Amino acid sequence: MGPPSSSGFYMSRAVALLLAGLAAALLLALAVLAALYGHCARVPPSEIQHRAVPDAAPVPPRKQKEPPPTPKSGPAREPEVAATPSDWRPPGPWDQLRLPPWLVPLHYELELWPRLRPDEHSGPALRFTGRVNITVRCTVSTARLLLHSLFLDCASAEVRGPLSPGTGDATVGRVPVNDVWFALDMEYMVLELAEALQPGSSYELQLSFSGPVYQDTWEGLFLNLYTDQGERRALLASHMEPTFARYVFPCFDEPALKTTFNITIIHHPSYVALSNMPKLGQSEKEDVNGSKWTVTTFYTTPLMPTYLVAFAICDCDHVNRTERGQEIRIWARKDAIVNGYADFALNITGPIFSFMEDLYNISYPLPKTDIIALPTFDKRAMENWGLLVFDESLLLLQPEDQLTEKKTVIFSIVSHEIGHQWFGNLVTMDWWNNLWLNEGFASYFEFEVINHFYPKFPRNEVFFTNILYGVLKEDHALVFRAVSMKAENFTETDEINEVFDLFTYSKGASMVRMLSSFLNENLFISALKSYLETFSYSNAEQDDLWRHFQMAIDDQSKILLPATVKSIMDSWTHQSGFPVITLNVSTGVMKQEPFYLGKVKNQTLLSHNDTWIIPILWIKNGTTQSLVWLDNSSKVFPEMQVSDSDHDWVILNLNMSGYYRVNYDKLGWKKLNQQLEKDPKAIPVIHRLQLIVDAFSLAKNNYIEIETALDLTKYLADEDEIIVWHAVLLNLVTKDLISNVNNYDLFPLLKKYLLKRLMSIWNIYSTIIHENVTTLQDDYLALTSLEELFRTACWLGLEDCLQLSRELFRNWMNHPENEIPYPIRSVILCYGIALGNEKEWDFLLNIYNNKTKEEERMQLAFAMSCSKDPWILNRYLEYAITTSPSTFNETNIIEVVAESEVGRYIAKDFLVNNWQAVSERYGAPSLVTLIDIIGRTISTDSQIMEMQQFCSNMLEEHQRLTVHAKLQTIKNENLENKKRNARIAAWLRENT
């Protein structure tokens, strides 16, 4: 993402008068500069000089900033005067990301009027007008006011006051506004006043404005076009988090500036208007053309930040119920409501609210909750107080979803957003650097809610697969991304958007889970209650949270910590990466070191000198032991010693509740291998999973030998937990192994080794698929793991798997009502094509052309690339560049074809012969991705030269340099993989 353009500007009235007298040549030069930075124009009231800009299409957010579009109608404008570019204006508070503390907002009166009509939603760019009156208290004498505004036109601005508190805030005067201008760099509107506001006094800012309704983006006020009951329809909705309220109305757009809102929506009478609070009243309004509009007003909100302001204007239906006096309504397309797709969400929402209320002993403060399912919403879901917004795919449950993980996903996401009603809405982080206080807790409590309603749900295993596995793969000592960051390190708005990442959500949730693991549940919840009660309707920082946990610790004597809660948790939240713990079971010595990708000798000495204060929960011989702490770089724990002669074994990190990986000395690994081969069930499922994942990660990154990890797989013939098999297959049958034809020596060895061990787990699930697949509908781990098991079985050539693929595919072809079971659908489609011919391929192409859901189309597009016939793949590639994008709209069919063993060479030749058409369709940058795929066999300089020659006629000089560097990286990676695979092959020869 490139730096924002220098689009802000400043010019006083005196300068404007001076410029008016300059020579024509100079005036022309300034006009040219003005075209780069925006224009200013005088608009009523007469004392305001508002900097506006020429008409332009709405600019998608998070792109290079461009000036906002002007209103499509309004008062005639006086001749434009050139604006001073930002490079020429004096430095000031408009150059800072954070608002100056001169004004504190006390209340907003907000009115919005989008011009959405049922019959005009597909016409010219849709716009809205609005008015906002903001009551503020002045804290520092100032004649310059800053508030946030981006891509809005300001039609008028007035400042009333000081307000008289004794007369119901009646105005006692007015402060003239000399000038209004925009500093687009930091997204500010600046009001220049004729006189300074007085500290301690209150004022009312009165602003009228207009702006664009966005399409194809989901920030600010945006439009959804969709089909319902056979008709094309539209709805409007808002998304303000983190910094998009300023796209909709001028405001003080920071999370700590909480206040109350009175919201009014003017809308077409055929639509329903929704907002944070219940409807207060409705009236009728006529526009200048005599058309009638409905004016809907809403009750005053509680204190809340601007990012939670929400509204929707829609022609939807709803289902509703009441929970403890609170009305809950689920809004969705009328078709979806009639068919009952919203019923599951409705039935779980109330009980989840009640569970949260009881857990924290804090009632939900709003009288109602609306949840709206949008046809498309790429933010997935948003927790707006009183009006939650979801993508419908994450809220509506259809009959065909019974054999998917959809029910669990809906339950999780609804729980997450309801969790935010306390963590985020009631108590909000002070600023975005501590966003994890919102998202980490909401993500953690997803699992607590599910566990409450489904006590048999395997929450530890699911937390690992959904949360911990992914973030541990991305995190390391040199990633330079801590969970909690310093606010002063943020310098651009885009950096706020970037905080919504894996570390905030998944590492944040892992921090909460680890904290709860070394405290008992009562103490953990007691501290959270205290924290929530103290900071209700207010804001908190990370240290506030630690302080309340410390208070809970100090009020009891059972749990003793080696340091303060702040010291312990800061060691995790203020530094990047995580530790590897190594236990020598012969001596009981435990040490910690930072985890590096591809560790080299003495790397720890080069950087990252900090240590973690690590809670060690552990088991010995299957029995849980007392908590210990590793609060130095190394420490001796005699109780963890075992000898070679006894049958003891030790596993650290009980339930994988700690955010670290565990290594053992050779004896420690040996003992665990012996136990797995003797009685694997003595080691809990979560720890069999842990051993596999930790060992293969440590081997890949040079902490242990690959043979140590492979030894752990010897027992697998007795492993009947599919989640463990899933981890084994992901780590052993890797993508490069599958696609690299040079692994011909390894494949037969791996095939023989795995099939011998795979048959037990295969027989369990193939029987279920044959006989009664519906028994899997509540088995989340099976639903998410079966695909990998079946894919590997078919790849290894297991005849039962191949025959099952033929049968299910042909049965579906002949009787389309006999759907392929969803958990293995992608595998069956792929092998149905691979084992078939033109007939099967044409059938799938016809199905593809009649599907509209993107997920289904992607699945079918991949399956069609599984053909083993070169001429069919060539035909597929021809389709990819000759048919319209609306027919083949997937990212790049060529990339999908190049992924296969046969397709790699076909795609390479196709690129040479059709480069012009490919580049026009997909763009030259896609070649870099294709080279990454095609180049998986490169291991020599001559092969690099061949690939360079292949690319030379397709790329510009600077692109060739990028490709050459990429090829060198691929070569080095392939050489490492070649060495690794040789060692795997040698091990397999010894153990097969």
GUKEZA-333898 format. One line per 3 residues: their letters; for each residue x, y, z of C-alpha. Coordinates in steps of 0.1 Angstrom, whole numbers, always signed. Layout:
BEGIN
a) X Y Z  ... $
END
This chain:
BEGIN
mgp) +0 +0 +0  +15 +33 -11  +18 +64 +10 $
pss) -12 +87 +8  -9 +116 -15  -3 +151 -2 $
sgf) -38 +163 -6  -44 +186 +23  -43 +224 +18 $
yms) -45 +256 +37  -52 +292 +27  -64 +321 +47 $
rav) -87 +349 +35  -59 +374 +34  -39 +352 +11 $
all) -69 +347 -11  -72 +385 -15  -35 +388 -22 $
lag) -36 +361 -48  -66 +378 -65  -43 +407 -74 $
laa) -14 +387 -88  -6 +386 -125  -25 +364 -149 $
all) +4 +341 -155  +9 +334 -118  -28 +329 -114 $
lal) -28 +303 -142  +2 +285 -126  -16 +283 -92 $
avl) -47 +270 -110  -27 +241 -124  -14 +233 -89 $
aal) -50 +235 -76  -60 +208 -100  -36 +185 -81 $
ygh) -47 +194 -46  -84 +204 -48  -103 +236 -52 $
car) -120 +260 -28  -153 +276 -35  -175 +301 -16 $
vpp) -209 +288 -5  -236 +301 +18  -235 +313 +45 $
sei) -216 +342 +30  -189 +342 +57  -177 +307 +49 $
qhr) -151 +298 +24  -154 +261 +18  -128 +242 -1 $
avp) -145 +219 -25  -134 +199 -56  -145 +191 -91 $
daa) -170 +163 -97  -155 +129 -94  -166 +93 -90 $
pvp) -165 +80 -54  -131 +67 -45  -128 +33 -28 $
prk) -115 +36 +7  -79 +27 +16  -67 +38 -18 $
qke) -47 +69 -26  -68 +97 -12  -86 +119 -37 $
ppp) -108 +149 -30  -145 +142 -24  -171 +147 -51 $
tpk) -191 +179 -51  -228 +179 -45  -248 +172 -76 $
sgp) -271 +201 -69  -271 +231 -46  -265 +268 -45 $
are) -246 +285 -74  -210 +288 -66  -188 +318 -68 $
pev) -157 +317 -90  -131 +293 -76  -99 +305 -60 $
aat) -68 +284 -61  -60 +265 -29  -26 +264 -12 $
psd) -10 +229 -16  -1 +210 +16  +36 +214 +9 $
wrp) +31 +252 +12  +8 +254 +42  +23 +259 +77 $
pgp) +28 +229 +99  +0 +224 +124  -22 +198 +142 $
wdq) -37 +188 +108  -4 +170 +102  -10 +147 +132 $
lrl) -30 +114 +132  -46 +121 +165  -71 +149 +172 $
ppw) -59 +178 +194  -77 +178 +228  -93 +212 +223 $
lvp) -129 +200 +220  -148 +172 +237  -180 +160 +220 $
lhy) -210 +158 +243  -239 +149 +219  -247 +144 +182 $
ele) -280 +153 +164  -275 +135 +131  -299 +135 +101 $
lwp) -291 +115 +69  -311 +115 +37  -299 +90 +11 $
rlr) -318 +94 -22  -325 +57 -26  -357 +49 -45 $
pde) -369 +13 -53  -369 +20 -90  -337 +41 -94 $
hsg) -310 +21 -76  -292 +11 -108  -289 +47 -122 $
pal) -262 +73 -117  -240 +73 -86  -262 +75 -55 $
rft) -256 +103 -30  -269 +114 +3  -272 +147 +22 $
grv) -271 +152 +59  -270 +176 +88  -252 +171 +121 $
nit) -253 +193 +152  -225 +184 +176  -225 +198 +211 $
vrc) -189 +202 +223  -171 +214 +254  -141 +236 +248 $
tvs) -110 +226 +270  -84 +249 +254  -89 +283 +240 $
tar) -88 +280 +202  -100 +297 +170  -93 +267 +149 $
lll) -115 +235 +151  -105 +201 +138  -128 +172 +132 $
hsl) -128 +142 +109  -143 +143 +74  -134 +125 +42 $
fld) -149 +125 +8  -177 +148 +20  -188 +182 +7 $
cas) -196 +207 +33  -225 +230 +23  -226 +251 +54 $
aev) -209 +254 +88  -220 +274 +118  -208 +276 +154 $
rgp) -234 +285 +180  -226 +294 +216  -215 +297 +242 $
lsp) -244 +276 +253  -262 +286 +285  -265 +256 +308 $
gtg) -292 +274 +328  -316 +277 +299  -315 +242 +285 $
dat) -284 +249 +264  -301 +278 +246  -276 +296 +224 $
vgr) -265 +330 +236  -245 +339 +205  -228 +328 +174 $
vpv) -191 +325 +165  -185 +335 +129  -168 +309 +107 $
ndv) -142 +325 +84  -131 +295 +65  -136 +257 +60 $
wfa) -109 +236 +45  -99 +199 +43  -66 +183 +52 $
ldm) -70 +151 +33  -37 +136 +44  -50 +130 +80 $
eym) -87 +132 +70  -96 +165 +88  -121 +192 +82 $
vle) -107 +225 +96  -129 +254 +107  -112 +288 +110 $
lae) -132 +310 +134  -133 +348 +137  -127 +345 +175 $
alq) -115 +319 +199  -138 +295 +218  -135 +298 +256 $
pgs) -123 +270 +279  -151 +255 +300  -178 +267 +277 $
sye) -200 +245 +255  -208 +252 +218  -229 +236 +190 $
lql) -213 +229 +156  -239 +229 +129  -228 +213 +96 $
sfs) -246 +205 +64  -229 +181 +40  -233 +156 +12 $
gpv) -214 +125 +1  -214 +94 -21  -230 +61 -14 $
yqd) -203 +34 -22  -208 +4 -44  -184 -26 -45 $
twe) -169 -16 -12  -182 -20 +24  -170 +11 +42 $
glf) -190 +42 +52  -225 +41 +37  -228 +15 +10 $
lnl) -252 -1 -14  -261 -38 -18  -278 -49 -50 $
ytd) -294 -83 -49  -323 -104 -61  -353 -113 -39 $
qge) -386 -129 -49  -374 -128 -85  -369 -90 -85 $
rra) -338 -68 -85  -336 -49 -52  -313 -26 -32 $
lla) -305 -18 +3  -283 +6 +21  -262 -2 +52 $
shm) -233 +13 +71  -199 +2 +83  -179 +26 +104 $
ept) -151 +6 +120  -124 +17 +124  -123 +51 +107 $
far) -152 +52 +83  -178 +73 +102  -160 +103 +88 $
yvf) -170 +90 +53  -207 +96 +64  -207 +126 +86 $
pcf) -182 +151 +101  -173 +138 +135  -147 +133 +162 $
dep) -138 +99 +149  -117 +84 +178  -129 +55 +200 $
alk) -123 +74 +233  -146 +102 +223  -178 +85 +234 $
ttf) -210 +104 +235  -248 +101 +228  -265 +102 +194 $
nit) -300 +112 +182  -303 +98 +147  -329 +106 +121 $
iih) -331 +88 +87  -351 +102 +58  -360 +74 +34 $
hps) -385 +63 +7  -418 +51 +23  -414 +16 +8 $
yva) -383 +10 +29  -377 +3 +66  -351 +23 +84 $
lsn) -331 +7 +112  -305 +22 +136  -289 +15 +169 $
mpk) -320 +23 +190  -357 +16 +187  -378 +38 +165 $
lgq) -391 +69 +183  -415 +82 +157  -422 +88 +120 $
sek) -434 +117 +100  -437 +127 +63  -416 +151 +43 $
edv) -418 +164 +7  -388 +172 -14  -386 +201 -39 $
ngs) -402 +179 -66  -432 +171 -44  -421 +135 -37 $
kwt) -430 +122 -3  -403 +107 +20  -406 +92 +55 $
vtt) -387 +107 +84  -378 +81 +110  -364 +92 +143 $
fyt) -348 +70 +169  -343 +71 +207  -311 +85 +221 $
tpl) -282 +60 +222  -261 +53 +253  -226 +68 +253 $
mpt) -207 +52 +225  -179 +59 +199  -186 +69 +164 $
ylv) -175 +36 +150  -206 +19 +165  -231 +43 +148 $
afa) -252 +22 +124  -281 +24 +101  -298 +4 +73 $
icd) -325 +12 +48  -340 -19 +33  -370 -38 +20 $
cdh) -364 -69 +41  -386 -90 +63  -378 -103 +98 $
vnr) -384 -129 +124  -384 -119 +161  -386 -132 +197 $
ter) -382 -116 +231  -355 -126 +256  -357 -111 +291 $
gqe) -378 -82 +278  -354 -74 +250  -368 -77 +215 $
iri) -345 -95 +190  -352 -93 +153  -333 -110 +124 $
war) -337 -92 +91  -330 -108 +58  -342 -112 +22 $
kda) -379 -120 +21  -372 -153 +4  -348 -163 +32 $
ivn) -373 -154 +60  -401 -173 +43  -380 -204 +40 $
gya) -369 -203 +76  -332 -196 +70  -330 -171 +98 $
dfa) -346 -193 +124  -314 -209 +137  -298 -175 +143 $
lni) -329 -163 +160  -331 -193 +183  -295 -190 +195 $
tgp) -292 -152 +198  -314 -147 +229  -298 -176 +249 $
ifs) -263 -163 +241  -273 -129 +254  -286 -144 +286 $
fme) -255 -165 +291  -233 -134 +287  -255 -114 +311 $
dly) -253 -141 +337  -216 -146 +332  -206 -110 +338 $
nis) -236 -101 +360  -241 -70 +338  -273 -66 +319 $
ypl) -273 -57 +282  -283 -20 +283  -303 -16 +250 $
pkt) -340 -24 +248  -336 -42 +214  -312 -59 +191 $
dii) -316 -60 +153  -294 -83 +133  -294 -78 +95 $
alp) -281 -103 +70  -267 -85 +40  -265 -103 +6 $
tfd) -228 -93 +5  -206 -79 +32  -169 -86 +30 $
kra) -163 -75 +66  -181 -107 +76  -198 -93 +107 $
men) -200 -61 +127  -210 -56 +164  -228 -22 +161 $
wgl) -247 -16 +194  -283 -25 +187  -278 -32 +150 $
lvf) -255 -60 +142  -245 -66 +105  -237 -99 +90 $
des) -229 -113 +56  -259 -136 +50  -236 -166 +44 $
lll) -225 -164 +80  -260 -160 +95  -285 -179 +75 $
lqp) -287 -217 +77  -302 -236 +48  -312 -272 +46 $
edq) -283 -282 +24  -259 -268 +52  -266 -297 +75 $
lte) -235 -316 +64  -212 -286 +66  -195 -269 +95 $
kkt) -220 -240 +89  -240 -244 +121  -208 -241 +142 $
vif) -196 -212 +122  -228 -193 +127  -228 -201 +164 $
siv) -192 -189 +167  -197 -156 +148  -229 -147 +166 $
she) -212 -154 +199  -183 -133 +189  -204 -103 +179 $
igh) -226 -106 +211  -194 -108 +231  -185 -74 +217 $
qwf) -216 -59 +233  -195 -60 +265  -159 -61 +252 $
gnl) -159 -32 +228  -193 -16 +231  -197 -13 +268 $
vtm) -160 -10 +275  -140 +2 +246  -102 +3 +241 $
dww) -88 +38 +245  -73 +36 +210  -67 +12 +182 $
nnl) -32 +1 +194  -50 -20 +219  -77 -34 +196 $
wln) -70 -68 +209  -89 -59 +241  -120 -60 +219 $
egf) -112 -87 +194  -91 -110 +216  -118 -114 +243 $
asy) -146 -117 +218  -127 -144 +199  -119 -163 +232 $
fef) -155 -162 +244  -168 -178 +212  -155 -210 +226 $
evi) -168 -205 +261  -203 -199 +247  -202 -230 +225 $
nhf) -188 -251 +254  -217 -239 +276  -244 -249 +252 $
ypk) -226 -280 +239  -205 -294 +268  -192 -323 +246 $
fpr) -178 -299 +220  -141 -305 +216  -132 -269 +224 $
nev) -94 -274 +229  -90 -292 +196  -112 -267 +178 $
fft) -94 -237 +194  -61 -252 +182  -73 -258 +146 $
nil) -92 -225 +142  -71 -201 +162  -37 -213 +175 $
ygv) -25 -233 +145  -27 -205 +120  -12 -177 +141 $
lke) +17 -199 +153  +25 -206 +116  +28 -168 +109 $
dha) +43 -156 +142  +81 -156 +148  +108 -135 +165 $
lvf) +114 -113 +135  +78 -106 +125  +79 -73 +145 $
rav) +42 -74 +153  +32 -73 +190  -4 -77 +201 $
smk) -3 -44 +219  +15 -16 +202  +25 +20 +211 $
aen) +0 +45 +199  +27 +70 +190  +40 +45 +164 $
fte) +9 +50 +142  +14 +78 +117  -12 +71 +90 $
tde) -49 +61 +90  -41 +30 +69  -20 +17 +97 $
ine) -52 +15 +118  -69 -7 +92  -39 -30 +92 $
vfd) -43 -39 +129  -74 -60 +120  -53 -90 +115 $
lft) -44 -125 +126  -24 -112 +156  -51 -91 +170 $
ysk) -78 -118 +167  -60 -151 +171  -29 -142 +192 $
gas) -52 -119 +213  -75 -148 +219  -45 -170 +228 $
mvr) -33 -144 +253  -67 -145 +270  -68 -182 +270 $
mls) -33 -185 +285  -42 -159 +312  -73 -179 +321 $
sfl) -53 -211 +323  -31 -201 +351  -60 -186 +371 $
nen) -90 -205 +383  -122 -197 +365  -139 -179 +394 $
lfi) -109 -155 +397  -107 -150 +360  -144 -141 +357 $
sal) -143 -120 +389  -115 -99 +375  -134 -94 +342 $
ksy) -165 -83 +361  -146 -57 +380  -130 -45 +348 $
let) -163 -42 +329  -182 -26 +358  -154 +0 +364 $
fsy) -151 +10 +327  -187 +7 +315  -196 +34 +290 $
sna) -160 +44 +291  -126 +34 +277  -97 +13 +290 $
eqd) -61 +6 +282  -42 -27 +286  -28 -16 +320 $
dlw) -63 -11 +333  -71 -47 +325  -40 -59 +343 $
rhf) -47 -38 +373  -81 -54 +378  -66 -89 +375 $
qma) -39 -79 +400  -66 -67 +424  -83 -101 +421 $
idd) -50 -119 +428  -43 -97 +458  -77 -104 +473 $
qsk) -69 -141 +477  -40 -163 +488  -45 -196 +469 $
ill) -29 -186 +436  +7 -172 +438  +24 -157 +408 $
pat) +61 -152 +402  +56 -115 +392  +27 -90 +388 $
vks) +1 -98 +362  +13 -68 +343  +49 -81 +342 $
imd) +38 -115 +332  +14 -105 +304  +35 -75 +291 $
swt) +62 -100 +284  +38 -116 +259  +18 -86 +245 $
hqs) +46 -61 +241  +71 -82 +221  +67 -101 +189 $
gfp) +70 -139 +184  +68 -166 +210  +93 -189 +228 $
vit) +104 -225 +221  +107 -244 +254  +132 -272 +255 $
lnv) +131 -297 +284  +159 -321 +291  +142 -349 +309 $
stg) +175 -364 +321  +185 -333 +340  +152 -315 +345 $
vmk) +167 -284 +329  +142 -263 +310  +153 -234 +288 $
qep) +135 -209 +265  +145 -192 +233  +127 -172 +206 $
fyl) +112 -191 +177  +128 -183 +144  +118 -194 +109 $
gkv) +147 -215 +96  +169 -211 +127  +206 -209 +123 $
knq) +233 -214 +149  +236 -186 +174  +207 -167 +158 $
tll) +194 -157 +193  +226 -137 +198  +218 -115 +168 $
shn) +185 -101 +180  +155 -105 +204  +172 -106 +238 $
dtw) +140 -105 +258  +125 -135 +277  +89 -144 +285 $
iip) +74 -152 +319  +60 -186 +309  +33 -206 +328 $
ilw) +40 -243 +324  +10 -266 +329  +21 -302 +324 $
ikn) +13 -338 +327  +34 -368 +338  +23 -403 +329 $
gtt) -12 -389 +321  -16 -371 +355  -19 -333 +356 $
qsl) +9 -317 +377  +12 -285 +396  +17 -253 +377 $
vwl) +53 -241 +374  +69 -210 +359  +98 -204 +337 $
dns) +107 -168 +344  +144 -169 +334  +162 -181 +303 $
skv) +167 -215 +320  +156 -232 +352  +159 -267 +368 $
fpe) +127 -287 +376  +138 -320 +393  +102 -333 +393 $
mqv) +103 -334 +355  +133 -359 +354  +128 -394 +340 $
sds) +153 -421 +334  +159 -444 +304  +150 -474 +325 $
dhd) +115 -464 +337  +83 -459 +318  +77 -423 +327 $
wvi) +69 -396 +301  +63 -359 +304  +43 -335 +282 $
lnl) +45 -297 +287  +17 -272 +278  -14 -289 +291 $
nms) -43 -285 +266  -20 -263 +245  -31 -234 +267 $
gyy) +3 -217 +265  +14 -197 +235  +46 -216 +227 $
rvn) +60 -247 +212  +77 -275 +232  +109 -294 +224 $
ydk) +125 -322 +243  +159 -338 +244  +163 -372 +226 $
lgw) +153 -391 +256  +121 -371 +261  +111 -377 +225 $
kkl) +120 -414 +228  +98 -418 +258  +68 -402 +240 $
nqq) +74 -425 +210  +74 -455 +232  +42 -445 +249 $
lek) +24 -438 +216  +34 -472 +203  +24 -489 +235 $
dpk) -9 -472 +243  -16 -440 +224  -49 -434 +242 $
aip) -30 -428 +274  -19 -395 +258  -50 -372 +253 $
vih) -61 -363 +218  -50 -327 +221  -15 -338 +230 $
rlq) -12 -363 +202  -22 -334 +180  +4 -311 +198 $
liv) +32 -336 +194  +27 -340 +157  +24 -302 +150 $
daf) +52 -291 +173  +76 -317 +161  +71 -311 +124 $
sla) +73 -273 +128  +105 -276 +149  +120 -300 +123 $
knn) +111 -277 +94  +128 -248 +112  +160 -266 +122 $
yie) +153 -271 +160  +152 -309 +157  +159 -336 +131 $
iet) +132 -345 +106  +136 -381 +117  +125 -372 +153 $
ald) +92 -359 +139  +88 -390 +116  +93 -413 +145 $
ltk) +60 -400 +160  +40 -413 +131  +49 -450 +136 $
yla) +19 -456 +158  -7 -442 +134  -23 -476 +126 $
ded) -38 -473 +160  -49 -436 +156  -87 -433 +152 $
eii) -90 -395 +158  -94 -378 +124  -81 -344 +137 $
vwh) -47 -360 +145  -46 -376 +110  -55 -342 +95 $
avl) -24 -327 +112  -2 -356 +101  -13 -353 +65 $
lnl) -9 -315 +64  +26 -318 +76  +38 -349 +58 $
vtk) +19 -348 +25  +29 -312 +16  +19 -293 -14 $
dli) +54 -293 -29  +56 -331 -24  +23 -337 -42 $
snv) +31 -314 -72  +69 -322 -77  +73 -350 -102 $
nny) +110 -353 -91  +97 -370 -60  +93 -403 -79 $
dlf) +117 -421 -55  +98 -409 -24  +63 -415 -35 $
pll) +62 -453 -35  +79 -454 -1  +54 -429 +13 $
kky) +25 -447 -3  +35 -480 +12  +41 -465 +47 $
llk) +9 -444 +48  -15 -469 +33  -5 -495 +59 $
rlm) -14 -471 +87  -43 -453 +70  -66 -482 +65 $
siw) -81 -482 +100  -92 -445 +99  -102 -449 +62 $
niy) -125 -479 +69  -142 -459 +97  -152 -430 +76 $
sti) -157 -446 +42  -182 -469 +58  -200 -438 +72 $
ihe) -200 -422 +38  -214 -454 +22  -240 -461 +49 $
nvt) -252 -431 +68  -234 -398 +62  -259 -378 +81 $
tlq) -244 -391 +114  -215 -366 +108  -237 -335 +109 $
ddy) -227 -326 +144  -191 -338 +142  -173 -306 +136 $
lal) -138 -321 +135  -148 -348 +110  -166 -322 +88 $
tsl) -135 -301 +86  -109 -329 +83  -125 -355 +60 $
eel) -115 -337 +28  -77 -340 +36  -81 -377 +45 $
frt) -100 -386 +12  -77 -364 -9  -46 -382 +4 $
acw) -62 -417 +1  -70 -410 -36  -37 -394 -43 $
lgl) -19 -425 -29  -40 -446 -53  -62 -464 -27 $
edc) -85 -483 -50  -114 -480 -26  -111 -442 -27 $
lql) -109 -441 -64  -139 -464 -68  -159 -444 -44 $
sre) -151 -412 -64  -163 -429 -96  -195 -441 -80 $
lfr) -205 -409 -63  -197 -387 -93  -215 -409 -118 $
nwm) -245 -413 -94  -247 -375 -92  -244 -372 -130 $
nhp) -273 -396 -136  -294 -384 -106  -286 -348 -98 $
ene) -308 -350 -67  -282 -374 -52  -258 -347 -40 $
ipy) -221 -356 -33  -216 -353 +5  -203 -318 +11 $
pir) -173 -327 +33  -157 -346 +5  -173 -329 -25 $
svi) -141 -312 -38  -122 -345 -37  -149 -364 -55 $
lcy) -153 -338 -81  -116 -337 -88  -112 -374 -90 $
gia) -144 -378 -109  -129 -356 -136  -94 -372 -133 $
lgn) -108 -407 -138  -133 -397 -164  -132 -383 -199 $
eke) -148 -355 -220  -183 -365 -210  -177 -359 -173 $
wdf) -158 -327 -181  -186 -312 -202  -211 -321 -176 $
lln) -192 -302 -150  -187 -272 -173  -225 -271 -178 $
iyn) -230 -272 -140  -204 -244 -136  -221 -222 -161 $
nkt) -254 -224 -142  -241 -218 -107  -241 -183 -92 $
kee) -225 -188 -57  -188 -179 -58  -178 -207 -35 $
erm) -194 -234 -57  -180 -219 -89  -145 -219 -74 $
qla) -149 -255 -64  -160 -265 -98  -133 -245 -115 $
fam) -107 -263 -96  -122 -297 -103  -121 -291 -141 $
scs) -84 -286 -138  -80 -322 -125  -83 -338 -159 $
kdp) -53 -359 -170  -61 -353 -207  -38 -326 -222 $
wil) -62 -317 -249  -90 -311 -223  -67 -289 -202 $
nry) -57 -270 -234  -94 -265 -241  -99 -253 -206 $
ley) -72 -227 -209  -87 -215 -242  -120 -210 -224 $
ait) -101 -190 -197  -90 -163 -222  -118 -163 -248 $
tsp) -150 -163 -227  -163 -133 -210  -152 -126 -174 $
stf) -188 -131 -163  -186 -167 -175  -151 -174 -161 $
net) -146 -149 -133  -123 -168 -111  -89 -153 -102 $
nii) -68 -172 -128  -78 -205 -144  -42 -208 -157 $
evv) -29 -208 -121  -53 -236 -112  -43 -257 -142 $
aes) -6 -251 -135  -10 -265 -100  -14 -301 -114 $
evg) +14 -324 -125  +1 -326 -161  -11 -290 -163 $
ryi) +22 -274 -153  +38 -281 -187  +6 -274 -206 $
akd) +2 -240 -188  +39 -232 -196  +35 -238 -233 $
flv) +1 -220 -233  +16 -189 -218  +43 -187 -245 $
nnw) +18 -190 -273  -9 -168 -258  +9 -143 -236 $
qav) -8 -112 -250  -43 -125 -244  -33 -138 -209 $
ser) -18 -105 -199  -48 -85 -211  -71 -109 -192 $
yga) -52 -113 -159  -24 -88 -159  +14 -92 -160 $
psl) +17 -95 -122  +0 -129 -123  +31 -143 -141 $
vtl) +50 -141 -108  +24 -164 -92  +26 -187 -122 $
idi) +63 -189 -120  +61 -198 -83  +38 -227 -94 $
igr) +56 -238 -125  +90 -234 -109  +85 -260 -82 $
tis) +108 -284 -100  +137 -259 -104  +169 -270 -86 $
tds) +198 -260 -109  +211 -228 -125  +204 -241 -160 $
qim) +168 -246 -151  +167 -210 -139  +182 -198 -172 $
emq) +155 -218 -190  +128 -202 -170  +143 -168 -176 $
qfc) +144 -174 -213  +107 -184 -210  +99 -151 -194 $
snm) +121 -128 -214  +97 -120 -241  +68 -115 -217 $
lee) +81 -90 -192  +97 -55 -189  +132 -52 -176 $
hqr) +122 -43 -140  +98 -73 -140  +126 -96 -152 $
ltv) +147 -86 -122  +119 -94 -98  +114 -128 -115 $
hak) +151 -136 -114  +151 -130 -76  +120 -151 -73 $
lqt) +136 -180 -92  +167 -179 -70  +144 -182 -40 $
ikn) +125 -211 -55  +157 -228 -63  +171 -225 -28 $
enl) +138 -237 -13  +137 -266 -37  +172 -276 -28 $
enk) +163 -276 +9  +132 -296 +1  +153 -320 -19 $
krn) +176 -326 +10  +147 -330 +34  +129 -354 +11 $
ari) +160 -375 +7  +162 -379 +45  +125 -387 +46 $
aaw) +130 -414 +19  +160 -428 +38  +139 -430 +70 $
lre) +110 -446 +51  +133 -473 +37  +143 -482 +72 $
nt) +108 -482 +87  +86 -496 +59 $
END
